[in-house]
């Protein structure tokens, strides 16, 4: 048994050092969620998530051996950190269940059953916290234990009940939360980033059960005269750290993923507009405005404005007849209607820019009703992407102009 404990200690190392890893991850998740929580404070789900992350951070801060020693020294009461940390864990469990209730019912469904469930969770877990402190007051725990209190006092009256009570409250809350989250993962219509976040949450809460199993096994082993303390002092903290990190990632992924996806989408739209922007430089006689500190959204807006301004300047030279023939030519070449429309617009714009350069005072296009610029101004992305394929444009142009060029004088 001594060899097994020694091996496990080498395997897991000084796990209390890693307590700060999940703390940082949870604090990052809280910082990401905080603006939404403050902006929509009346939303019970956001309040529950905020409380969950706050209590989770507090648990890992006060469960670190260094913080335990500091708390005991400041208060002058040996092991008073035990009921304090257990109370934080219990509050964390309550926030899990409150999050589940709010998540299931939402802000719009504040039914009587939902309010009863909320009051039940708050009252039961508040009662658990009060009982934890009462049991500690009745117990005799004079020897300070920083890492192995659960197993050291596993057979001590009242301390034994205190340890079992917090582990039972933690196990029940973790089991319910993990089960419901895994059920929600299979719900239809979820955003991909949210689904991945739920997966990490589900694995995180399932890993928490390893923490409970390790602690309970070590405590029961003490009751039967065996020494499996390494399960409580080494494996359980490692499981808690992994679980908290996974939960933090689960909360971060939906926000970070959606944020990065939106940034990628904006930058892609900005990049796709480059061919049309370069073409419009010859019309405007200048480059689009550029600010080094401009946000991606601002740069996209400026490029779109620059392109549309250039299109309006060449609109009087647009030949609607050429555009119609180009569209028919693109369809005849096998292009899809949407693609054909973009290629026809590209042919028309290139022709208009060329006419403007050769004869700035030339008349407008041949359409008696005037050029139709609505499509061009609305679908600048599609037109700009079409400009990236000059071979397709030339093929459409050649087919569209061939009948006119071959007609007899």
C-alpha positions as CSV (number, residue, x, y, z in Angstrom):
1,X,0.0,0.0,0.0
2,X,2.9,2.3,0.8
3,X,4.4,1.6,-2.6
4,X,1.1,2.4,-4.3
5,X,0.8,5.7,-2.4
6,X,4.3,6.6,-3.3
7,X,3.7,5.8,-7.0
8,X,0.5,7.9,-7.1
9,X,2.3,10.9,-5.4
10,X,5.0,10.8,-8.1
11,X,2.3,10.4,-10.8
12,X,0.2,13.4,-9.7
13,X,2.9,15.5,-8.2
14,X,2.1,18.6,-6.1
15,X,-1.4,19.0,-7.4
16,X,-2.1,22.1,-5.2
17,X,0.1,24.1,-7.5
18,X,-2.3,23.4,-10.4
19,X,-5.2,24.8,-8.4
20,X,-4.4,28.2,-10.0
21,X,-4.7,26.8,-13.5
22,X,-8.5,26.2,-13.2
23,X,-8.8,29.4,-11.2
24,X,-7.4,31.4,-14.1
25,X,-9.5,29.5,-16.6
26,X,-12.7,30.1,-14.6
27,X,-11.8,33.8,-14.1
28,X,-11.3,34.2,-17.8
29,X,-14.8,32.6,-18.4
30,X,-16.3,35.0,-15.8
31,X,-14.6,38.0,-17.4
32,X,-16.0,37.0,-20.8
33,X,-19.5,36.5,-19.4
34,X,-19.5,39.6,-17.1
35,X,-20.6,42.2,-19.6
36,X,-23.6,40.1,-20.6
37,X,-24.4,39.4,-17.0
38,X,-24.3,43.1,-16.1
39,X,-26.3,44.2,-19.2
40,X,-29.0,41.6,-18.7
41,X,-29.0,41.1,-14.9
42,X,-32.7,40.3,-14.8
43,X,-32.0,37.1,-16.8
44,X,-32.0,34.2,-14.2
45,X,-29.8,32.1,-16.4
46,X,-27.1,34.7,-16.6
47,X,-27.2,35.3,-12.9
48,X,-26.9,31.6,-12.2
49,X,-23.9,31.3,-14.6
50,X,-22.3,34.3,-13.0
51,X,-22.8,32.8,-9.5
52,X,-21.5,29.5,-10.7
53,X,-18.2,30.9,-12.1
54,X,-17.7,33.2,-9.0
55,X,-18.2,30.4,-6.5
56,X,-16.0,28.0,-8.7
57,X,-13.2,30.6,-8.6
58,X,-13.6,31.0,-4.8
59,X,-13.5,27.3,-4.2
60,X,-10.1,26.9,-5.9
61,X,-8.7,30.0,-4.3
62,X,-9.6,29.0,-0.8
63,X,-8.9,25.2,-1.3
64,X,-5.3,25.8,-2.1
65,X,-3.1,24.6,0.9
66,X,-1.4,28.0,1.1
67,X,-4.8,29.8,1.4
68,X,-6.0,27.2,3.9
69,X,-3.1,27.9,6.2
70,X,-3.6,31.6,5.8
71,X,-7.3,31.4,6.7
72,X,-6.6,29.3,9.8
73,X,-3.9,31.6,10.9
74,X,-5.9,34.8,10.5
75,X,-8.9,33.5,12.3
76,X,-6.9,31.6,14.9
77,X,-9.2,28.6,14.6
78,X,-7.5,25.3,13.4
79,X,-9.2,23.8,10.3
80,X,-11.9,26.5,10.1
81,X,-11.1,26.5,6.4
82,X,-12.9,23.1,6.2
83,X,-16.5,24.4,6.7
84,X,-15.6,27.5,4.7
85,X,-14.4,25.6,1.7
86,X,-17.2,23.0,2.1
87,X,-19.7,25.9,2.2
88,X,-18.3,27.3,-1.0
89,X,-18.5,23.9,-2.7
90,X,-22.2,23.6,-1.5
91,X,-23.0,27.1,-2.9
92,X,-21.4,26.1,-6.2
93,X,-23.6,23.0,-6.3
94,X,-26.7,25.1,-5.7
95,X,-25.6,27.4,-8.6
96,X,-25.3,24.4,-10.8
97,X,-28.9,23.4,-10.1
98,X,-30.2,27.0,-10.4
99,X,-28.5,27.2,-13.8
100,X,-30.2,24.0,-14.8
101,X,-33.6,25.3,-13.7
102,X,-33.1,28.7,-15.5
103,X,-31.7,27.0,-18.6
104,X,-34.6,24.6,-18.9
105,X,-37.4,27.2,-18.4
106,X,-35.8,30.5,-19.5
107,X,-36.8,34.0,-18.6
108,X,-40.2,33.8,-20.3
109,X,-41.4,30.7,-18.4
110,X,-41.4,31.7,-14.7
111,X,-44.1,29.3,-13.7
112,X,-45.1,28.4,-10.2
113,X,-43.2,25.1,-10.6
114,X,-40.1,26.9,-11.6
115,X,-40.3,29.2,-8.6
116,X,-40.9,26.2,-6.3
117,X,-37.9,24.4,-7.7
118,X,-35.7,27.5,-7.2
119,X,-36.9,28.0,-3.6
120,X,-36.3,24.3,-2.9
121,X,-32.7,24.4,-4.2
122,X,-31.9,27.6,-2.2
123,X,-33.5,26.3,1.0
124,X,-32.0,22.8,0.9
125,X,-28.5,23.9,0.1
126,X,-28.7,26.8,2.6
127,X,-29.7,24.2,5.2
128,X,-26.7,22.1,4.2
129,X,-24.4,25.1,4.7
130,X,-25.8,25.8,8.2
131,X,-25.5,22.2,9.1
132,X,-21.9,22.1,8.0
133,X,-21.0,24.9,10.4
134,X,-23.0,23.4,13.2
135,X,-21.2,20.0,12.8
136,X,-17.8,21.8,12.8
137,X,-18.7,23.6,16.0
138,X,-19.6,20.3,17.7
139,X,-16.5,18.5,16.4
140,X,-13.1,18.3,18.0
141,X,-10.5,19.0,15.3
142,X,-7.4,20.6,16.9
143,X,-4.7,19.3,14.5
144,X,-4.4,21.5,11.4
145,X,-4.5,19.4,8.2
146,X,-3.8,21.3,4.9
147,X,-4.3,18.5,2.4
148,X,-5.6,15.3,4.1
149,X,-8.3,16.6,6.4
150,X,-11.0,14.5,4.9
151,X,-9.2,11.2,5.6
152,X,-7.4,12.3,8.8
153,X,-10.8,13.1,10.4
154,X,-12.8,10.5,8.6
155,X,-13.6,8.6,11.8
156,X,-13.9,11.7,14.1
157,X,-17.5,12.3,15.3
158,X,-19.3,15.3,13.7
159,X,-16.3,15.8,11.3
160,X,-17.2,12.5,9.7
161,X,-20.8,13.7,9.2
162,X,-19.6,17.0,7.9
163,X,-17.4,15.4,5.3
164,X,-20.1,13.0,4.2
165,X,-22.7,15.8,4.0
166,X,-20.8,18.0,1.6
167,X,-19.8,15.0,-0.6
168,X,-23.4,13.9,-0.8
169,X,-24.6,17.4,-1.7
170,X,-21.8,17.6,-4.3
171,X,-22.6,14.2,-5.8
172,X,-26.3,14.8,-6.2
173,X,-25.9,18.2,-7.8
174,X,-23.1,17.0,-10.1
175,X,-25.1,13.9,-11.2
176,X,-28.3,15.9,-12.0
177,X,-26.3,18.6,-13.9
178,X,-24.2,16.2,-16.0
179,X,-27.3,14.1,-16.9
180,X,-29.4,17.0,-18.1
181,X,-26.5,18.6,-20.0
182,X,-25.9,15.4,-21.9
183,X,-29.6,15.3,-22.7
184,X,-29.5,18.8,-24.1
185,X,-26.5,18.0,-26.3
186,X,-28.8,15.9,-28.4
187,X,-31.3,18.7,-28.9
188,X,-32.0,19.7,-32.5
189,X,-31.2,23.1,-33.8
190,X,-28.3,24.0,-31.4
191,X,-25.6,26.3,-32.6
192,X,-22.4,24.3,-33.3
193,X,-20.3,26.4,-30.9
194,X,-23.0,26.0,-28.2
195,X,-23.1,22.2,-28.8
196,X,-19.3,22.0,-28.3
197,X,-19.5,24.1,-25.2
198,X,-22.2,21.7,-23.8
199,X,-19.9,18.8,-24.6
200,X,-17.1,20.2,-22.6
201,X,-19.5,21.0,-19.7
202,X,-20.9,17.5,-19.8
203,X,-17.4,16.0,-19.6
204,X,-16.4,18.4,-16.9
205,X,-19.4,17.6,-14.7
206,X,-18.9,13.9,-15.3
207,X,-15.2,14.2,-14.3
208,X,-16.4,15.8,-11.1
209,X,-18.0,12.5,-10.2
210,X,-14.4,11.0,-10.1
211,X,-13.6,13.6,-7.4
212,X,-16.6,12.3,-5.3
213,X,-15.8,8.7,-5.9
214,X,-12.1,9.2,-4.9
215,X,-13.0,11.1,-1.7
216,X,-15.7,8.6,-0.7
217,X,-13.5,5.6,-1.4
218,X,-10.7,7.0,0.7
219,X,-13.0,7.9,3.6
220,X,-14.7,4.5,3.6
221,X,-11.2,2.8,3.5
222,X,-10.4,4.7,6.7
223,X,-13.5,3.3,8.3
224,X,-12.4,-0.3,7.5
225,X,-8.8,0.3,8.7
226,X,-7.2,0.7,5.2
227,X,-5.1,3.5,3.9
228,X,-6.2,4.8,0.5
229,X,-5.4,8.4,1.4
230,X,-3.7,9.1,-2.0
231,X,-7.2,8.9,-3.6
232,X,-8.3,11.9,-1.6
233,X,-5.0,13.9,-1.5
234,X,-3.8,13.3,-5.1
235,X,-6.4,11.8,-7.4
236,X,-9.4,13.8,-6.2
237,X,-7.7,17.3,-6.5
238,X,-6.5,16.4,-10.0
239,X,-10.0,15.4,-11.0
240,X,-11.3,18.6,-9.6
241,X,-8.8,20.7,-11.5
242,X,-9.5,18.9,-14.8
243,X,-13.2,19.2,-14.3
244,X,-13.1,22.9,-13.5
245,X,-10.9,23.6,-16.5
246,X,-13.3,21.7,-18.8
247,X,-16.3,23.6,-17.4
248,X,-14.5,26.9,-17.9
249,X,-13.7,25.9,-21.5
250,X,-17.3,24.9,-21.9
251,X,-18.4,28.4,-21.0
252,X,-15.7,30.1,-23.1
253,X,-16.1,28.2,-26.3
254,X,-19.6,29.5,-27.4
255,X,-18.5,33.1,-26.8
256,X,-15.0,32.9,-28.1
257,X,-16.0,30.7,-31.0
258,X,-18.8,33.0,-32.1
259,X,-16.5,36.0,-31.7
260,X,-13.7,34.5,-33.7
261,X,-16.2,33.3,-36.4
262,X,-17.7,36.8,-36.7
263,X,-14.2,38.3,-37.0
264,X,-13.2,35.7,-39.6
265,X,-16.5,36.4,-41.6
266,X,-15.8,40.2,-41.6
267,X,-12.2,39.8,-42.7
268,X,-13.3,37.4,-45.4
269,X,-15.9,39.9,-46.7
270,X,-13.2,42.6,-46.6
271,X,-10.8,40.5,-48.6
272,X,-13.4,39.4,-51.1
273,X,-14.2,43.0,-51.9
274,X,-10.6,43.7,-52.9
275,X,-10.9,43.1,-56.7
276,X,-13.9,45.5,-57.0
277,X,-12.1,48.0,-54.7
278,X,-9.0,47.9,-56.9
279,X,-11.2,48.4,-60.0
280,X,-13.0,51.4,-58.4
281,X,-9.6,53.1,-57.7
282,X,-9.4,53.9,-61.3
283,X,-12.9,55.5,-61.1
284,X,-12.5,57.5,-57.9
285,X,-8.9,58.4,-58.6
286,X,-7.9,57.6,-55.0
287,X,-7.7,54.7,-52.5
288,X,-10.2,53.9,-49.9
289,X,-9.7,55.5,-46.5
290,X,-7.5,53.6,-44.2
291,X,-6.9,53.9,-40.4
292,X,-4.2,51.9,-38.8
293,X,-6.3,51.5,-35.6
294,X,-9.6,51.0,-37.3
295,X,-11.6,48.0,-36.3
296,X,-12.4,45.2,-38.9
297,X,-16.0,46.3,-39.0
298,X,-15.0,49.9,-39.7
299,X,-12.6,48.8,-42.5
300,X,-15.3,46.7,-44.0
301,X,-17.8,49.6,-43.9
302,X,-15.3,52.0,-45.5
303,X,-14.4,49.5,-48.3
304,X,-18.1,48.9,-49.0
305,X,-18.8,52.7,-49.1
306,X,-15.8,53.2,-51.4
307,X,-17.0,50.5,-53.8
308,X,-20.6,51.8,-53.9
309,X,-19.4,55.4,-54.5
310,X,-17.4,54.2,-57.5
311,X,-20.3,52.2,-58.9
312,X,-22.5,55.2,-58.7
313,X,-20.0,57.2,-60.7
314,X,-19.9,54.6,-63.5
315,X,-23.7,53.9,-63.4
316,X,-24.5,56.2,-66.3
317,X,-22.2,54.2,-68.5
318,X,-23.8,50.8,-67.7
319,X,-25.2,49.0,-70.7
320,X,-28.3,47.0,-69.6
321,X,-28.6,45.4,-73.0
322,X,-25.0,44.0,-72.7
323,X,-25.8,42.9,-69.2
324,X,-28.9,40.9,-70.4
325,X,-26.9,39.3,-73.2
326,X,-24.1,38.5,-70.8
327,X,-26.5,36.8,-68.4
328,X,-27.9,34.6,-71.2
329,X,-24.4,33.8,-72.4
330,X,-23.4,32.8,-68.8
331,X,-26.4,30.5,-68.6
332,X,-25.6,29.0,-72.0
333,X,-22.0,28.3,-70.7
334,X,-23.5,26.3,-67.9
335,X,-23.2,28.7,-64.9
336,X,-25.8,28.7,-62.2
337,X,-28.3,31.6,-62.3
338,X,-26.8,33.3,-59.3
339,X,-23.3,32.9,-60.7
340,X,-24.4,34.0,-64.1
341,X,-25.9,37.2,-62.8
342,X,-22.7,38.1,-61.0
343,X,-20.6,37.4,-64.1
344,X,-23.0,39.5,-66.2
345,X,-22.7,42.4,-63.8
346,X,-18.9,42.1,-63.8
347,X,-18.8,42.2,-67.7
348,X,-21.1,45.3,-67.6
349,X,-19.0,47.1,-65.0
350,X,-15.7,46.4,-66.8
351,X,-17.3,47.7,-70.0
352,X,-18.6,50.8,-68.2
353,X,-15.2,51.6,-66.7
354,X,-13.6,51.1,-70.1
355,X,-16.1,53.5,-71.7
356,X,-15.6,56.1,-69.0
357,X,-11.8,56.0,-69.4
358,X,-12.0,56.3,-73.2
359,X,-14.8,58.9,-73.4
360,X,-15.7,60.5,-70.1
361,X,-18.6,62.4,-71.7
362,X,-20.1,59.4,-73.4
363,X,-23.9,58.8,-73.2
364,X,-25.3,56.4,-70.7
365,X,-26.3,52.8,-71.5
366,X,-28.8,51.9,-74.1
367,X,-31.6,50.9,-71.7
368,X,-34.5,53.4,-72.2
369,X,-35.4,53.1,-68.5
370,X,-31.9,53.8,-67.3
371,X,-29.4,51.5,-65.8
372,X,-30.5,49.3,-62.9
373,X,-27.9,49.7,-60.1
374,X,-29.9,48.1,-57.3
375,X,-28.4,44.7,-57.9
376,X,-24.9,46.0,-58.2
377,X,-25.1,48.1,-55.0
378,X,-26.7,45.2,-53.1
379,X,-24.5,42.3,-54.4
380,X,-21.1,43.8,-54.4
381,X,-19.7,40.7,-52.7
382,X,-20.8,38.4,-55.5
383,X,-19.7,40.8,-58.2
384,X,-16.3,41.2,-56.6
385,X,-15.8,37.4,-56.4
386,X,-16.7,37.1,-60.0
387,X,-13.9,39.5,-60.9
388,X,-11.4,37.0,-59.4
389,X,-12.1,34.8,-62.4
390,X,-11.1,36.7,-65.5
391,X,-11.2,33.7,-67.8
392,X,-14.9,33.1,-67.0
393,X,-15.6,36.8,-67.6
394,X,-13.8,36.8,-70.9
395,X,-15.7,33.7,-72.0
396,X,-19.0,35.3,-71.1
397,X,-18.0,38.6,-72.8
398,X,-17.0,36.8,-76.0
399,X,-20.2,34.9,-76.2
400,X,-22.3,37.9,-75.4
401,X,-20.7,40.2,-78.0
402,X,-20.2,37.6,-80.8
403,X,-23.6,38.1,-82.5
404,X,-23.2,41.9,-82.6
405,X,-19.7,41.7,-83.9
406,X,-20.6,39.2,-86.6
407,X,-23.7,41.0,-87.8
408,X,-23.5,42.6,-91.3
409,X,-22.8,46.3,-91.5
